[in-house]
């Protein structure tokens, strides 16, 4: 069993039982207690459980069936790196639109709390992460899409259109030079498009697996995007094509981030970002 598969099953057990002992998990999965402790440390770092003496208790920000959402655990390390760099790019922003998805949720966890920061979001998960901290949070409202805990529908679109923001930070189901930023569900895409109408700068955060993919609905063409933050696994040829469209790309590695300036007539610039 792969480590990510085991962690998902551990998470399912904790979600079902609300609390679980390390010794029980080790026996049930036929691995050492040290392996289970490493799994729980990783799940705690990602915000899913709270470790206790000898075990763990649930600390889920989502209330849906965990087993149907294995993608939450996929590329978690890369998503944290991307989210951390994006948080550095938004220092001093006063008003922000935050989109949906697990990478945006990682960003919300790492966003420094400030009294003068206002966040508008259609994501109930993002709102729950920020709502108990010293940040003003406005939830879009509307109909709740139960499988993703996002607000959709005409009232949600109207709500996000009411606010001017300095910066929008959004994820992507797909990111390509041909179709731009795309999402799987047109209802979610409608709300995100509404949130982008009155923003000054769009930052897209997406791990490398999203590059070259085209989902059903285009959220924004590349010409509207200011910066894309990704990791070293992103397809190099697709990055080149996106750069030629005029986007700055920040590639995050474990210790450093490299900025690739858009190739729209100027020279490429590389260096610490």
SVG drawing of the C-alpha trace seen along z (x, -y; Angstrom):
<svg xmlns="http://www.w3.org/2000/svg" viewBox="-29 -48 48 55">
<polyline fill="none" stroke="black" stroke-width="0.4" points="0.0,0.0 1.3,-3.4 1.9,-5.9 -0.8,-8.3 -3.3,-5.5 -2.6,-4.5 -2.9,-8.1 -6.2,-8.3 -7.5,-5.2 -6.1,-6.4 -8.0,-9.7 -11.2,-7.7 -10.8,-5.8 -10.2,-9.0 -13.2,-10.7 -15.4,-7.7 -14.4,-7.0 -13.6,-10.7 -10.6,-9.4 -8.2,-6.5 -5.1,-5.0 -1.7,-4.6 -1.4,-1.0 -4.8,-0.2 -4.0,-1.7 -0.6,0.0 -2.2,3.4 -5.0,2.9 -2.7,1.7 0.1,4.1 2.8,1.4 4.9,0.1 3.7,-2.5 6.5,-4.8 5.0,-4.6 1.5,-5.6 3.0,-8.4 4.7,-9.8 1.3,-9.5 -0.4,-11.4 2.2,-14.1 1.7,-14.6 -2.1,-14.7 -1.8,-17.1 0.5,-19.4 -2.1,-19.4 -4.8,-20.4 -6.9,-17.1 -6.3,-15.7 -5.2,-16.9 -2.6,-14.5 -3.1,-13.5 -1.0,-11.4 -1.0,-7.9 -3.4,-8.8 -5.3,-11.4 -8.7,-13.1 -10.6,-14.5 -9.9,-18.1 -11.6,-18.1 -12.5,-21.4 -14.7,-19.5 -17.8,-17.4 -18.1,-15.3 -17.1,-11.6 -13.3,-11.7 -12.9,-8.6 -14.4,-10.4 -11.8,-13.1 -8.4,-11.5 -7.2,-14.4 -7.1,-16.4 -3.9,-14.5 -2.4,-14.4 0.6,-16.7 0.3,-18.1 4.0,-19.0 4.0,-20.8 0.8,-22.7 2.3,-23.9 5.3,-25.2 3.2,-27.0 0.8,-28.4 3.7,-29.7 5.2,-31.5 1.8,-33.0 1.4,-34.2 4.7,-36.1 3.4,-37.7 0.3,-39.0 1.9,-40.8 0.2,-44.2 -2.9,-43.3 -6.0,-44.9 -8.8,-43.1 -8.6,-39.7 -10.8,-37.3 -10.0,-33.7 -11.2,-30.9 -11.8,-27.2 -9.9,-24.0 -7.3,-22.3 -4.4,-24.5 -6.3,-27.7 -7.1,-26.0 -3.4,-25.5 -2.9,-29.2 -5.7,-30.2 -3.9,-28.2 -0.6,-30.1 -2.1,-33.6 -1.0,-35.9 -4.0,-37.2 -4.4,-41.0 -7.2,-43.2 -7.0,-45.3 -7.4,-42.3 -10.8,-41.5 -11.3,-38.2 -14.2,-37.4 -14.7,-33.7 -17.2,-31.2 -15.5,-28.4 -16.9,-27.3 -13.6,-25.5 -11.6,-28.7 -14.1,-30.7 -13.9,-28.2 -10.1,-28.3 -10.0,-32.2 -13.2,-32.9 -11.9,-32.1 -8.8,-34.3 -8.2,-38.0 -9.4,-38.4 -12.6,-39.9 -14.3,-37.2 -17.2,-37.6 -18.8,-34.4 -20.5,-34.5 -23.7,-32.9 -26.1,-31.2 -26.7,-27.5 -24.1,-25.2 -22.6,-22.6 -22.5,-19.7 -19.7,-17.6 -17.3,-20.5 -18.7,-22.9 -18.7,-25.8 -21.3,-28.5 -22.8,-28.5 -25.8,-30.1 -26.9,-33.5 -26.9,-35.0 -23.3,-33.8 -22.2,-35.4 -24.0,-38.6 -22.4,-38.7 -18.8,-38.4 -19.3,-41.0 -20.2,-43.6 -16.6,-44.0 -13.5,-45.6 -10.3,-43.7 -6.6,-44.3 -5.7,-40.7 -7.5,-37.4 -5.8,-34.1 -7.4,-31.2 -6.6,-27.5 -7.2,-25.6 -8.4,-22.2 -6.5,-22.8 -3.9,-25.3 -2.8,-25.6 -1.5,-28.1 -4.4,-27.2 -7.4,-27.5 -6.1,-29.4 -7.3,-28.7 -10.1,-26.1 -12.4,-24.5 -14.4,-21.3 -17.8,-22.7 -19.3,-25.6 -21.3,-26.7 -18.0,-27.1 -16.4,-28.8 -19.3,-31.3 -18.7,-32.4 -14.9,-32.7 -15.4,-34.7 -17.6,-37.1 -14.9,-37.5 -12.3,-38.3 -14.3,-41.1 -13.3,-43.8 -9.8,-42.8 -6.5,-44.4 -4.2,-41.4 -4.9,-37.6 -2.5,-35.1 -3.1,-31.4 -1.7,-28.7 -1.5,-25.2 0.7,-22.2 2.5,-20.8 -0.1,-18.1 -2.5,-20.8 -0.4,-22.0 -1.5,-21.0 -4.9,-19.9 -8.1,-21.5 -11.2,-21.3 -14.8,-22.0 -15.1,-25.7 -12.6,-28.5 -12.3,-30.9 -9.8,-33.3 -7.6,-33.6 -3.9,-33.9 -3.9,-37.5 -5.8,-38.4 -3.4,-36.5 -0.5,-38.4 1.4,-35.5 1.3,-31.7 2.9,-30.0 3.7,-26.3 6.3,-23.6 9.2,-22.0 7.0,-19.1 5.2,-21.4 5.7,-20.5 8.6,-22.6 7.2,-22.9 3.8,-24.1 5.5,-26.6 7.4,-28.0 4.1,-28.4 2.5,-30.1 5.4,-32.4 5.1,-33.4 1.5,-34.4 2.8,-37.1 2.5,-35.4 5.1,-35.6 5.7,-32.1 7.2,-31.4 8.5,-27.9 8.8,-26.7 11.4,-24.1 12.0,-22.8 14.3,-25.7 14.0,-28.4 11.6,-29.9 12.6,-31.0 10.8,-33.7 10.5,-33.3 9.6,-36.6 7.1,-36.5 8.6,-36.1 6.7,-38.9 9.5,-40.6 11.8,-41.0 14.6,-38.8 13.9,-36.0 14.9,-36.8 15.7,-34.1 16.7,-34.6 15.6,-34.2 12.0,-35.4"/>
</svg>
